[in-house]
Amino acid sequence: TVTDETGYGVLFLEPGWYQIEASKGSAYSVEARRFHLEESQTVLRYELKPLPGEAKAGWFAGDIHHHSVFSSRLYGGTDPVIETPVQIRDSMRAAGLDFGALSDHHNVLDHELWEKTRTDDFIPILSKEISTGNGHVISLNVKKNADVIYRIGTPEERTDEYLKKEFCRVTDEIRQKGGMAQLNHPRDPQKAISWNPEFMDIITIFDTMEIWNGSKPMVDESSSAKAVEMWIDMLENGIYLPGTTGSDTHNIRCDDYKYFYRDTLRLAKRLRDQEEAFCQDPDAAAFLEESGKLLPMFEKWAKRNLSSGGVRTFVHMDAFQNGDDLTGQMKAGHMTLSNGPLLFPVMEEACLADGKEGIALPGDTTSAPGLICVSLFTNRRLKTMRILKKGRLSVDYSLAPFEKDCGGYINYSHKLTGEMLKDMGMEWKKDDYLVMIAFDDCTNLAIANPFFVKD
C-alpha cells in the first residue's frame, strides 16, 4: 500500500504478529519493525533517511512501462488492470520516482488524465504500448492525439516483407511525431509479444530496447536474462541499442503474485505429503527440487521488486525539465538500470569522440579512456561488481573493501584506473565496450549502459 502525500497511511489488519517495512525507493533508507498488533489502534512512526544529494546528482529515476485501467477489457484491452492514472502516479511517487510513463495497450485514452498528474517533482510521459502480434513497441513521448497505429495485415498479407515494412513505418512515424520507439521484452516466452529472431536485420529501427522487464526476476533462463544475452550479442556484433528497464506493472498491489506463490506452495506440500504416489514421477521430483531452490528467492523478489518502480531506469539530465530532454538522453544511452542500487559510473579525463576532453557517461564513446569514478550507493548490502567487455570477457571483484556504513545506507563508491583494469585482464582496446554490473542477488542488482572506445 502507499501513504498519502504527508506520509500518512492506514492498514486494517487482524490481531497478531507483523513486520511492516516502510520505504521510498532507492534513494532512501528502508525501515522495518516487527510488532504484535492487539485489538486496538496502533500507531507506528517511521523516519526514512534520504541518501546524500551527491548520490543521485543529475540522475532521475523513472518507470517507462506501466499499465492502468485503460489496458483492461473496458477499453479494448485484454488485461485485468483496475488502477486509475492518479493511483499509479501516487504509487510511482511513493516508490521515489521522478518520472513515469503509462504505456497502455491499444489506445491513448489515458493521455489527458496522465498529463494532469504532473507535479513540481514528477513528470508524466505520454506513451502507448503497440501490440503487433510479432512483438510489442512503445511509442514514448508522442504527444496527445498524435496516435500511431500498427496495421495488422490479413492472413494473406502477413509475409515477413509486409511485417518488416510495417515495423519500419510505425517506428518512423513515432520519430516524426517527436517520440522515441522502443522494443519491449524481446525474449518473452510468448511468441506473439516477443521479437522475431528472423527480423534481427531491422533491429536498429528502434531507439532503445527493454532488456529488463520487471514482471520476471533476473535469473538464469528468465526472459530478462535472455534479453540481456541478446543485447550483449548485439554489442559483440557492433550494434548498440541503449538498454532500458520497466516494471510492466499491471497490479500495483501485486496480490496476483501472492496467490500464485500460495498455490505453488500448496502444490509442493501436496506432492511431499504423497511422496510415495509420486516417487517415480520425474516431473514431480524435478518440480520439488526446483521449487525448493527457487521459491525462497521468488518470495524475496516478489516482496522487494514488484509494483511501480520495482525496476527503474535512471536517466542523466543536466536539469529536471521535460520529457523531450529526457527521451533525448535515453536515446544517447545515458542510463543505468536498477531494482535497488544507485550505480552511476562516469569516466573522467576521457577524450570524447568529438576530440574534446571531459566526462563520459554510460552510452558515450571515447577515443581514449580515462579514470572511471564509480558512484555506488545502496540501502541494502551488495557483494560484487562485474565488468564485461568485448569478446565476452568478464571479471568479478568484491565490493567489501569499499564498504562504508553511513547509517541507513551504504556507500561503495570507488575509482578504477586504467592500470587497475589492466591488472584484472580488462585493459581497454580499440572498439571495446565496457558494461558494469553491481549485485548481491537478483533482488538487488544494477546494470549500467556501456562505455565505448573507438579510434
KARAFEN-V794231 format. One record per backbone hydrogen bond with DSSP energy under -0.5 kcal/mol. CO is the residue of the C=O (numbers start at 1). NH is the residue of the N-H. Records with the same first field share a line. If there is no record, write none. Layout:
CO=NH  NH
This chain:
4=7
8=4
11=13
16=37
18=35
19=21
20=33
22=31
25=24  28
27=51
31=22
33=20
35=18  37
36=38
37=16
38=40
42=44
46=48
48=50
49=29
52=55
53=56
56=59
58=317
60=315
61=98  99
62=64  313
63=101
65=248  249
66=103
68=71
69=72
71=78  79
72=75  77
73=76
79=81
83=69
84=88
85=89
86=90
87=91
88=92
89=93
90=94
91=95
92=97
93=96
98=123
99=63
100=125
101=103
102=104  127
104=129
108=111
110=114
111=115
112=116
114=117
115=118
119=122
122=119  124
123=100  125
124=126
125=102
126=141
128=130  139
129=106  131
130=132  137
134=196
135=132  134
136=184
137=130
138=140  182
139=128
140=180
141=143
143=146
149=151
150=152
151=153
154=157  158
157=159
159=163
160=164
161=165
162=166
163=167
164=168
165=169
166=170
167=171
168=172
169=173
170=174
171=175
172=176
173=177
174=179
175=178
177=143
180=140  182
181=207  208
182=138  184
183=210
184=136
185=188
186=195
189=191
190=193
191=194
192=135
193=136
196=199
197=200
199=202
200=203
202=205
203=206
207=242
208=183
209=211  244
210=186
212=214  246
213=216
217=219
219=222
222=226
223=227
224=228
225=229
226=230
227=231
228=232
229=233
230=234
231=235
232=236
233=237
234=239
235=238
242=209
244=211  212
245=64
246=214
249=67
251=254
254=257  258
255=259
256=260
257=261
258=262
259=263
260=264
261=265
262=266
263=267
264=268
265=269
266=270
267=271
268=272
269=273
270=274
272=275
274=277  278
275=279
278=281
280=282
281=285
282=286
283=287
284=288
285=289
286=290
287=291
288=292
289=293
290=294
291=295
293=297
294=298
295=299
296=300
297=301
298=302
299=303
300=304
301=305
302=306
307=310
312=314  338
313=62  315
314=336
315=60  317
319=321
322=326
323=327
324=328
325=329
326=330
327=331
328=332
329=334
330=333
333=335
334=316
335=449
336=314
337=447
338=312
341=343
342=344  377
344=375
345=362
346=348  373
347=350  360
348=371
350=352  358
351=367  368
352=355
356=352
358=350
360=347
361=364
364=452
365=353
366=454
368=351
371=348  373
372=374  416
373=346  375
374=376  414
375=344
376=412
377=342
378=410
383=399  400
384=439
385=397
386=437
387=395
388=435
389=392  393
393=389
395=387
397=385
399=402
400=403
404=406  411
409=406
410=378  412
411=404
414=374
415=417
416=372
417=421
418=422
419=423
420=424
421=426
422=425
429=432
432=453
433=390
434=451
435=388
436=448
437=386
438=446
439=383  384
441=440  444
444=440
445=339
446=438
447=337
450=363
451=434
452=366
453=431
